[in-house]
Amino acid sequence: MGSRLTRRLGTKRAEELSLAGALLDLNETALYAQRQIDLARRSPIPRQERPGGLSRREVEVLRLVADGRTAREIAAQLFISSRTAEHHIQHVYTKIGVSGRAAATRWAVKDNVVDAAGR
């Protein structure tokens, strides 16, 4: 079970959801995924919850940078190329006015994008 999921939901709840998901057939899984996509499209993250004018994807990338992930690791986790991950990282740096990972991490903590533990 993914440690991020377990940290966020707790071990018991993560296991319950994992087991429920394992019982879905392909059609049920596709329907569930489509409903989640539709819900996300109707309820985008409000701009005020995305500090620095960062896009939703850039916030995701910044959180991974703050977690110490390399561009290659970020790419693998987000299913994008390493080059695209590097572009996202550079865009984040430009938008928040920093020039490196340590400064970006400090900014992310200061602006509550992640907590001091990197979550």
Wavefront OBJ file of the C-alpha trace (Angstrom):
o trace
v 0.000 0.000 0.000
v 1.336 3.454 -0.881
v 2.738 5.287 2.100
v 1.300 8.620 0.929
v -2.192 7.144 0.801
v -1.733 5.488 4.177
v -0.419 8.736 5.722
v -3.339 10.687 4.352
v -6.158 8.239 5.177
v -4.765 6.036 7.919
v -3.878 2.364 7.559
v -7.358 0.961 8.187
v -9.174 3.277 5.754
v -6.501 2.855 3.055
v -6.812 -0.932 3.307
v -10.628 -0.740 3.150
v -10.529 1.388 0.000
v -7.868 -0.778 -1.584
v -9.940 -3.900 -1.031
v -13.088 -2.196 -2.350
v -11.197 -1.106 -5.467
v -9.839 -4.595 -6.030
v -13.413 -5.915 -6.208
v -14.413 -3.601 -9.075
v -14.457 -5.047 -12.572
v -13.070 -3.071 -15.520
v -16.420 -1.455 -16.443
v -17.103 -0.399 -12.840
v -13.590 1.006 -12.582
v -14.027 3.007 -15.787
v -17.357 4.414 -14.577
v -15.862 5.360 -11.223
v -12.909 7.067 -12.905
v -15.227 8.990 -15.246
v -17.341 10.198 -12.305
v -14.223 11.369 -10.486
v -12.992 13.229 -13.578
v -16.396 14.889 -14.033
v -16.433 15.892 -10.362
v -12.926 17.360 -10.599
v -13.884 19.355 -13.688
v -16.958 20.804 -11.972
v -15.102 21.582 -8.739
v -11.681 22.955 -9.630
v -9.379 24.081 -6.841
v -10.141 27.754 -6.239
v -7.358 30.142 -7.196
v -6.882 31.300 -3.580
v -5.930 27.735 -2.632
v -3.142 27.795 -5.221
v -0.609 30.315 -3.908
v 1.813 32.056 -6.195
v -0.513 31.714 -9.167
v 0.593 28.106 -9.562
v -1.505 25.713 -11.605
v -2.825 22.564 -9.976
v -0.058 20.547 -11.679
v 2.611 23.007 -10.546
v 1.405 22.681 -6.940
v 1.703 18.909 -7.335
v 5.228 19.271 -8.708
v 6.233 21.714 -5.956
v 5.035 19.280 -3.298
v 7.157 16.535 -4.866
v 10.174 18.850 -5.110
v 9.714 19.729 -1.426
v 9.572 15.990 -0.701
v 13.070 15.678 -2.208
v 12.054 13.963 -5.449
v 14.236 14.247 -8.547
v 12.813 15.305 -11.916
v 12.962 11.665 -13.012
v 11.045 10.505 -9.919
v 8.473 13.282 -10.381
v 8.051 12.267 -14.017
v 7.486 8.628 -13.099
v 4.942 9.476 -10.407
v 2.985 11.896 -12.613
v 3.265 9.799 -15.799
v 5.051 12.560 -17.719
v 8.476 12.780 -19.342
v 11.504 13.914 -17.347
v 11.795 16.910 -19.641
v 8.197 17.929 -18.909
v 8.848 17.544 -15.179
v 11.915 19.788 -15.522
v 9.815 22.386 -17.363
v 7.193 22.319 -14.598
v 9.919 22.737 -11.978
v 11.385 25.746 -13.811
v 7.916 27.319 -14.194
v 7.337 26.883 -10.456
v 10.679 28.549 -9.676
v 9.836 31.467 -11.972
v 6.336 31.962 -10.575
v 7.405 31.907 -6.928
v 10.629 33.833 -7.522
v 13.228 31.289 -6.411
v 16.185 29.688 -8.115
v 16.546 26.283 -6.495
v 15.002 23.366 -4.674
v 15.888 24.505 -1.152
v 14.370 27.945 -1.699
v 11.293 26.403 -3.346
v 10.876 24.080 -0.372
v 11.176 26.998 2.086
v 8.594 28.919 0.047
v 6.259 25.897 0.014
v 6.464 25.579 3.803
v 6.063 29.333 4.374
v 3.030 29.495 2.074
v 1.456 26.318 3.487
v 1.723 24.334 0.257
v 3.368 21.646 2.388
v 3.809 21.372 6.116
v 7.230 21.360 7.748
v 7.317 17.561 7.408
v 6.979 17.904 3.620
v 3.343 16.750 3.273
l 1 2 3 4 5 6 7 8 9 10 11 12 13 14 15 16 17 18 19 20 21 22 23 24 25 26 27 28 29 30 31 32 33 34 35 36 37 38 39 40 41 42 43 44 45 46 47 48 49 50 51 52 53 54 55 56 57 58 59 60 61 62 63 64 65 66 67 68 69 70 71 72 73 74 75 76 77 78 79 80 81 82 83 84 85 86 87 88 89 90 91 92 93 94 95 96 97 98 99 100 101 102 103 104 105 106 107 108 109 110 111 112 113 114 115 116 117 118 119
